[in-house]
Amino acid sequence: MIIRAFGNFGGITGIVFLFYLILTQVEKGLLQDMVYPIAGISIDNWISQFSMLGLIGLIVAWISSVLWYTTAEWFLKINSSKRSGGRIIWYIIFLMPIITAGVTIFLIPGAQNGYIFSVILQFVNITMSYYLATVFFSPSAFKFTPLGAKFLRRW
């Protein structure tokens, strides 16, 4: 049980790290060409702030994913096949990345062009890292708890 938990923590970390690589390697190039910051901010400074906010969001998503795994594995009890309260807990924990995404979006420096695209990227990075980590690395008794997990895990 403990060894399986370490494997799942590694998987969660791997998903979040993949989103970090996308943030720092792929999106940096996209934003370099698409974003025109407001006067007084260089594009390098703007991207640096965007990346730092994204990193903070990914850390919160990782913490949330680990919190979900720990809660589901060691604290939730299955009383019947349909009622464990797991999905409600999953939604409540999902609020952490969503709120963090909202705060980081609010703190992204202004831009004359490309701002909406950067907001979408930031939201998707933070929320999808939590979502995919919990879909693929939830405890076996709760593997179908995240919304859409039955569809994504059917293969």
C-alpha positions as CSV (number, residue, x, y, z in Angstrom):
1,M,0.0,0.0,0.0
2,I,2.8,2.4,0.9
3,I,4.8,1.4,-2.3
4,R,1.7,2.0,-4.4
5,A,1.2,5.4,-2.8
6,F,4.8,6.4,-3.7
7,G,4.1,5.3,-7.3
8,N,1.0,7.4,-7.5
9,F,2.8,10.4,-5.9
10,G,5.4,10.0,-8.6
11,G,2.7,9.9,-11.3
12,I,1.1,13.0,-9.8
13,T,4.5,14.8,-9.8
14,G,5.1,13.6,-13.4
15,I,1.8,15.1,-14.7
16,V,2.5,18.4,-12.9
17,F,6.1,18.5,-14.1
18,L,4.9,17.9,-17.7
19,F,2.7,21.0,-17.4
20,Y,5.7,22.9,-16.0
21,L,7.7,21.9,-19.1
22,I,4.9,23.0,-21.3
23,L,4.7,26.3,-19.4
24,T,8.5,27.0,-19.6
25,Q,9.3,25.6,-23.0
26,V,6.3,25.7,-25.3
27,E,4.2,28.6,-24.0
28,K,7.2,30.9,-23.5
29,G,7.8,30.8,-27.2
30,L,4.2,31.3,-28.0
31,L,3.8,34.2,-25.7
32,Q,7.0,35.8,-26.9
33,D,5.4,36.2,-30.3
34,M,1.8,36.9,-29.3
35,V,1.9,39.2,-26.3
36,Y,2.6,42.9,-26.4
37,P,2.9,44.1,-22.8
38,I,1.7,47.5,-21.7
39,A,4.2,50.4,-21.7
40,G,6.9,50.1,-19.1
41,I,7.1,46.3,-19.0
42,S,9.5,44.4,-21.3
43,I,8.4,41.2,-22.8
44,D,11.1,39.2,-20.9
45,N,9.9,40.7,-17.6
46,W,6.3,40.0,-18.5
47,I,7.0,36.3,-19.4
48,S,9.1,36.0,-16.3
49,Q,6.1,37.1,-14.1
50,F,3.7,34.9,-16.1
51,S,5.9,31.9,-15.6
52,M,6.4,32.6,-11.8
53,L,2.6,32.9,-11.4
54,G,2.2,29.7,-13.4
55,L,4.7,27.9,-11.2
56,I,2.9,28.9,-8.1
57,G,-0.4,27.6,-9.6
58,L,1.3,24.3,-10.5
59,I,2.6,23.9,-7.0
60,V,-0.9,24.5,-5.6
61,A,-2.3,21.9,-8.1
62,W,0.4,19.4,-7.0
63,I,-0.5,20.0,-3.3
64,S,-4.2,19.6,-4.2
65,S,-3.6,16.4,-6.1
66,V,-1.6,14.9,-3.2
67,L,-4.2,16.1,-0.8
68,W,-6.9,14.3,-2.8
69,Y,-4.9,11.1,-3.0
70,T,-4.1,11.1,0.7
71,T,-7.7,11.9,1.6
72,A,-9.2,9.2,-0.7
73,E,-6.6,6.6,0.2
74,W,-6.5,6.9,4.0
75,F,-9.6,8.8,5.2
76,L,-12.6,8.2,3.0
77,K,-14.6,5.1,3.6
78,I,-16.8,3.3,1.1
79,N,-20.2,2.6,2.6
80,S,-21.8,1.5,-0.6
81,S,-20.9,1.2,-4.3
82,K,-22.4,4.6,-5.1
83,R,-22.0,6.6,-1.8
84,S,-18.7,7.4,-0.4
85,G,-18.8,11.2,-0.5
86,G,-15.6,11.1,-2.6
87,R,-16.8,13.3,-5.5
88,I,-17.9,16.1,-3.2
89,I,-14.5,16.0,-1.5
90,W,-12.8,15.9,-5.0
91,Y,-14.8,19.0,-6.0
92,I,-14.0,20.9,-2.8
93,I,-10.3,20.2,-3.3
94,F,-10.6,21.2,-7.0
95,L,-11.6,24.6,-5.8
96,M,-8.0,25.2,-4.6
97,P,-6.5,25.1,-8.1
98,I,-9.5,27.0,-9.6
99,I,-9.2,29.8,-7.0
100,T,-5.4,29.9,-7.5
101,A,-5.9,30.2,-11.2
102,G,-8.2,33.1,-10.7
103,V,-5.7,34.9,-8.4
104,T,-2.8,34.3,-10.8
105,I,-4.9,35.5,-13.7
106,F,-5.7,38.6,-11.8
107,L,-2.0,39.2,-11.1
108,I,-0.8,38.7,-14.7
109,P,0.7,42.0,-15.9
110,G,-1.4,43.9,-18.5
111,A,-0.9,43.5,-22.2
112,Q,-2.1,45.3,-25.2
113,N,-2.3,42.1,-27.3
114,G,-2.4,38.4,-26.4
115,Y,-3.8,38.9,-22.9
116,I,-6.8,36.7,-23.3
117,F,-4.7,33.9,-24.8
118,S,-2.3,34.1,-21.8
119,V,-5.3,34.0,-19.4
120,I,-6.6,30.8,-21.1
121,L,-3.2,29.2,-20.9
122,Q,-2.8,30.0,-17.2
123,F,-6.2,28.6,-16.4
124,V,-5.7,25.4,-18.4
125,N,-2.3,24.8,-17.0
126,I,-3.3,25.0,-13.4
127,T,-6.7,23.3,-13.6
128,M,-5.8,20.5,-16.0
129,S,-2.7,19.5,-14.1
130,Y,-4.9,18.8,-11.1
131,Y,-7.6,17.2,-13.1
132,L,-5.3,14.8,-15.1
133,A,-3.3,14.0,-12.0
134,T,-6.4,12.9,-10.1
135,V,-8.0,11.1,-13.1
136,F,-5.0,8.9,-13.7
137,F,-3.5,8.6,-10.2
138,S,-6.5,8.4,-7.8
139,P,-6.5,5.4,-5.4
140,S,-8.0,2.3,-7.0
141,A,-11.2,2.5,-4.9
142,F,-11.8,6.0,-6.1
143,K,-10.4,5.9,-9.6
144,F,-13.7,6.8,-11.2
145,T,-14.5,9.6,-8.8
146,P,-13.1,12.6,-10.8
147,L,-15.6,13.8,-13.3
148,G,-15.1,12.1,-16.7
149,A,-12.7,9.5,-15.3
150,K,-14.8,6.6,-16.6
151,F,-14.4,7.9,-20.1
152,L,-10.7,8.8,-19.9
153,R,-9.7,5.5,-18.1
154,R,-11.7,3.1,-20.3
155,W,-8.6,2.2,-22.3
